[in-house]
Amino acid sequence: MMCNIKMIHTSNYLNKQYNDGLSLVPVGLALLVMALSLTAIAISFTLFGHVTGYASKIMELQQKRLRQQYGLAPAHIVTDPKILQVPPSLRDMLSAYYNNSK
């Protein structure tokens, strides 16, 4: 009979700890870290997102280096922002559409 009292007391103690919210502290910390990360991403986007042409310049430089590295002929570099918005696989269709329009 004494053994049953200890088990009840132990289970009540564990339930009390769970109900006090001690196990939710890691969840709260994880949510805080995620919120701070998203805030940092938003701030960096607002600071550096307005830089126009940065990605296209980096891509041009990478393509130029790779063509030199593998001994390929230089390719035509597209600088028109409207064409850069279209994926390279669809550019032929885009030029065909604008050339054949009535």
Secondary structure in CASP SS format (residue, H / E / C, confidence):
PFRMAT SS
TARGET T0000
AUTHOR 0000-0000-0000
METHOD secondary structure of the structure
MODEL  1
M C 1.00
M H 1.00
C H 1.00
N H 1.00
I H 1.00
K H 1.00
M H 1.00
I H 1.00
H H 1.00
T H 1.00
S H 1.00
N H 1.00
Y H 1.00
L H 1.00
N H 1.00
K H 1.00
Q H 1.00
Y H 1.00
N H 1.00
D C 1.00
G C 1.00
L H 1.00
S H 1.00
L H 1.00
V H 1.00
P H 1.00
V H 1.00
G H 1.00
L H 1.00
A H 1.00
L H 1.00
L H 1.00
V H 1.00
M H 1.00
A H 1.00
L H 1.00
S H 1.00
L H 1.00
T H 1.00
A H 1.00
I H 1.00
A H 1.00
I H 1.00
S H 1.00
F H 1.00
T H 1.00
L H 1.00
F H 1.00
G C 1.00
H C 1.00
V C 1.00
T C 1.00
G C 1.00
Y H 1.00
A H 1.00
S H 1.00
K H 1.00
I H 1.00
M H 1.00
E H 1.00
L H 1.00
Q H 1.00
Q H 1.00
K H 1.00
R H 1.00
L H 1.00
R H 1.00
Q H 1.00
Q H 1.00
Y C 1.00
G C 1.00
L C 1.00
A C 1.00
P C 1.00
A C 1.00
H C 1.00
I C 1.00
V C 1.00
T C 1.00
D C 1.00
P H 1.00
K H 1.00
I H 1.00
L H 1.00
Q C 1.00
V C 1.00
P C 1.00
P H 1.00
S H 1.00
L H 1.00
R H 1.00
D H 1.00
M H 1.00
L H 1.00
S H 1.00
A H 1.00
Y H 1.00
Y H 1.00
N H 1.00
N C 1.00
S C 1.00
K C 1.00
END
